[in-house]
Amino acid sequence: AAGPGGTAKAHGQAGQHRLPPLPPAKVKLTHLRLADGALVTLAKFPGGVRYALHGGSEDPGRLARGLVHAGRAVSPAGRQRLVAAFNGGFKLSAGVGGYQQEGHVVSPLRPGMASPVLYRSGAVGIGAWGQSVPIPSQPVYSVRQNQYLLVSGGQPTPAVANWRAWGATLGGGELVARSAVGVNAAGQLIYAGSMSASPADLAAGPVRAGATVGMQLDINPEWVQLAYAHRSGGRLHKGIPGQVRPADQYLRGWTRDFIAVLAISAPQQP
């Protein structure tokens, strides 16, 4: 069986059902200019990767203290396998979703809320909680809910037309820093970020990249951040043009939750 966030090992008798080596983990960045002028950065994570939800020092902060291992900074061991990291959702005090990390429910999960789900098998999924996720046969490891779905059935949801429904913005304008995460039919995560975009832009980007379902993450410039390396353990770079926070923010430690993308080795052969 697989460990938390890991890969499943091959089963069966020796010499049978050998799994091929996993391709190297990497980050594929695309900068997409939309018809309205918005520049949206898309990040895919092909190869052998797993995802780890980290709790920030303030959010969830003391609510998760003593319960979880992945905290405000990527550990030295994790640093050697880190290929990317990106921001989570709104503060839990905003009341737009619950939070579960490493099997511990820190804030109650709410039915119908958009939820990226990290399963113990290493699989990931996004959907409305209690409807399309979780998969009944797969034990859940971590969940980070945030608002409602931005993309469903491979199309932006009708709600994207009302930008005021997607959170308070600095200055009260529509075009601000925003981020989202989607998943394609192959089960790959797609992160989207921009320093100036509408909810409709944020839905259009992942859809163009093949996302079948997606959700908004955090908004406004202090919170939207993507760090990536050209190889696992390599130097980190800012992923979004105009990004405010430094590339090594998740190594220094951060106040808010985030998701780390880590390289995994090839599965052991029987």
C-alpha positions in Angstrom: 0.0 0.0 0.0 1.1 3.6 -0.4 2.1 5.9 2.4 0.6 9.3 2.8 1.0 11.2 -0.4 3.3 8.6 -1.8 3.1 6.2 -4.7 1.7 2.7 -4.7 4.1 -0.1 -5.0 3.7 -3.0 -7.4 2.0 -6.1 -6.1 2.1 -9.7 -7.2 4.8 -12.3 -7.6 8.4 -11.5 -8.4 8.9 -10.8 -12.0 5.3 -9.9 -12.7 3.6 -6.5 -13.0 6.8 -4.5 -12.7 6.1 -0.8 -12.8 8.2 1.3 -15.2 10.5 4.0 -13.6 8.7 7.3 -13.0 9.8 10.1 -15.2 11.8 12.9 -13.5 9.7 15.5 -11.7 9.6 18.9 -13.3 7.5 22.0 -13.7 6.1 23.1 -17.0 5.3 26.9 -17.1 3.1 28.6 -19.7 2.3 32.3 -19.8 -1.1 32.8 -21.4 -2.2 36.2 -22.7 -6.0 36.2 -22.9 -8.2 38.2 -25.2 -8.9 40.9 -22.5 -5.2 41.4 -22.0 -4.8 39.5 -18.7 -1.6 37.5 -18.4 -2.2 34.2 -16.6 0.7 31.9 -15.6 -0.1 28.2 -15.7 2.0 25.5 -14.0 1.8 21.8 -14.6 3.8 19.2 -12.6 4.5 16.2 -14.9 6.7 13.3 -13.8 6.9 11.6 -10.4 5.5 14.1 -7.9 3.5 14.1 -4.7 1.8 17.0 -3.0 2.0 18.1 0.6 -0.3 20.6 2.3 1.7 22.8 4.8 0.1 24.7 7.6 1.2 28.4 8.1 2.3 29.9 11.4 -0.9 32.0 11.6 -3.3 30.1 9.4 -4.2 27.5 10.5 -1.6 28.3 13.2 -2.4 27.2 16.7 -5.4 25.2 15.5 -3.1 22.7 13.9 -0.1 23.0 16.3 1.0 19.6 17.7 -1.2 17.7 15.2 0.6 18.0 11.9 4.2 17.7 10.7 4.3 19.9 7.5 4.4 23.4 8.9 5.4 27.0 8.0 8.5 26.0 6.0 9.6 23.1 3.8 11.9 20.9 5.8 15.6 20.4 4.8 14.7 16.9 3.6 11.8 18.2 1.7 14.0 20.9 0.2 16.0 18.3 -1.6 12.9 17.0 -3.4 11.1 20.3 -3.9 10.2 21.3 -7.4 7.5 23.9 -6.7 5.2 25.4 -4.0 2.1 27.6 -4.3 -0.3 29.4 -2.1 -3.5 28.0 -0.5 -6.8 29.6 0.0 -8.5 32.4 2.0 -8.0 32.7 5.8 -10.1 30.2 7.6 -11.7 33.1 9.4 -13.3 34.1 6.1 -15.7 31.1 6.6 -15.5 29.8 3.0 -14.4 26.3 3.7 -12.8 23.8 6.1 -9.3 22.4 6.4 -7.9 18.9 7.0 -4.2 18.1 7.1 -2.5 14.7 7.5 -5.8 13.1 8.6 -6.6 15.8 11.2 -9.7 17.9 10.7 -8.6 21.4 11.8 -11.7 23.2 10.7 -14.9 21.3 9.8 -15.3 20.4 6.1 -18.4 21.9 4.5 -20.7 20.1 2.0 -20.6 21.5 -1.5 -17.5 23.6 -1.1 -14.7 23.4 -3.7 -12.0 21.0 -2.3 -8.6 19.9 -3.5 -8.2 16.5 -2.0 -4.9 14.8 -1.4 -5.5 11.1 -0.9 -3.2 8.7 1.1 -2.5 6.8 -2.2 -0.9 9.9 -3.7 -3.8 10.6 -6.0 -5.3 14.1 -6.1 -8.7 15.4 -7.0 -10.8 18.5 -7.0 -14.6 18.7 -6.7 -17.5 19.8 -4.6 -17.2 18.1 -1.2 -19.7 15.4 -0.6 -20.6 15.3 -4.3 -17.8 14.6 -6.7 -15.2 14.2 -3.9 -14.0 12.3 -2.0 -13.7 9.0 -3.8 -15.3 6.5 -1.4 -12.6 3.9 -1.9 -9.7 6.2 -1.3 -8.7 7.3 2.2 -8.4 11.1 2.5 -5.1 12.6 3.8 -5.5 16.4 3.4 -8.2 18.8 2.1 -8.1 22.6 1.7 -11.6 24.0 0.9 -12.1 27.4 -0.6 -15.4 28.8 -1.9 -17.2 27.0 -4.8 -16.1 25.6 -8.1 -14.7 28.0 -10.7 -14.6 25.3 -13.4 -16.9 22.3 -13.8 -17.2 19.8 -16.7 -14.4 21.5 -18.5 -16.1 24.9 -18.6 -16.1 28.0 -16.4 -19.1 28.0 -14.1 -21.8 30.7 -14.6 -20.7 32.3 -11.3 -17.5 33.6 -12.8 -19.5 36.4 -14.4 -20.1 38.0 -11.0 -16.6 39.0 -9.9 -17.8 40.4 -6.6 -18.8 36.9 -5.5 -15.2 35.8 -5.4 -13.8 37.7 -2.4 -13.0 41.3 -1.3 -10.3 42.9 -3.3 -7.8 45.6 -2.5 -9.1 48.9 -3.8 -12.5 47.3 -4.6 -11.6 46.5 -8.2 -12.2 43.5 -10.4 -8.6 43.0 -11.7 -6.4 42.0 -8.9 -3.9 39.3 -8.1 -5.7 35.9 -8.2 -4.8 32.3 -8.1 -6.6 29.0 -8.9 -5.9 25.3 -9.1 -7.5 22.7 -11.5 -7.1 19.1 -12.4 -7.1 17.5 -15.9 -8.5 14.2 -17.0 -5.2 12.5 -16.2 -5.3 13.6 -12.6 -2.6 16.3 -13.0 -2.8 19.5 -11.0 -2.7 22.8 -12.9 -1.9 25.9 -10.9 -2.9 29.3 -12.3 -1.8 32.7 -11.1 -1.9 36.3 -12.2 -1.1 39.7 -10.7 -4.1 41.2 -12.6 -7.0 39.0 -13.5 -10.8 38.5 -13.1 -12.4 35.3 -11.9 -13.4 34.7 -15.5 -9.7 35.0 -16.6 -8.7 32.6 -13.8 -11.2 30.0 -15.1 -10.3 30.4 -18.7 -6.6 29.7 -18.1 -6.9 26.2 -16.6 -9.7 25.4 -19.1 -7.3 26.2 -22.0 -4.7 24.0 -20.3 -7.1 21.0 -20.2 -8.6 21.3 -16.7 -12.0 19.6 -16.3 -12.6 21.1 -12.8 -11.0 23.9 -10.9 -11.4 26.3 -8.0 -10.1 29.7 -6.9 -7.4 29.9 -4.3 -6.2 33.1 -2.6 -6.4 36.6 -4.1 -4.6 40.0 -3.7 -0.9 40.6 -4.2 0.5 39.6 -0.8 -0.9 36.1 -1.0 -0.5 34.9 -4.6 2.8 33.2 -5.0 4.4 30.4 -7.0 7.9 29.2 -6.5 9.5 26.6 -8.9 12.8 25.0 -9.7 14.2 23.7 -12.9 15.0 20.4 -11.2 14.2 18.9 -7.8 16.2 20.6 -5.0 17.4 23.3 -7.4 17.3 27.0 -7.0 13.8 28.5 -6.7 12.5 31.2 -9.0 9.4 33.4 -8.9 6.8 31.8 -11.2 4.4 34.8 -11.8 5.5 38.0 -13.5 5.2 40.8 -11.0 5.0 38.5 -8.0 5.5 40.3 -4.7 6.8 37.6 -2.5 10.3 36.2 -2.9 11.0 32.8 -4.5 12.3 31.3 -1.2 9.3 32.4 0.9 8.2 28.8 1.6 11.8 27.9 2.7 12.0 30.9 5.1 8.5 30.1 6.5 5.1 31.6 5.8 2.1 32.7 7.8 -0.4 31.0 5.5 -1.0 27.4 4.3 0.6 26.3 1.0 1.0 23.2 -1.1 4.5 21.8 -1.8 5.2 19.8 -5.0 7.9 17.1 -4.2 9.7 14.7 -6.4 9.4 11.0 -5.6 11.7 8.2 -6.6 10.8 5.3 -8.8 8.7 2.7 -7.0 10.5 -0.3 -5.6 10.5 -3.4 -7.8 9.2 -6.6 -6.2 
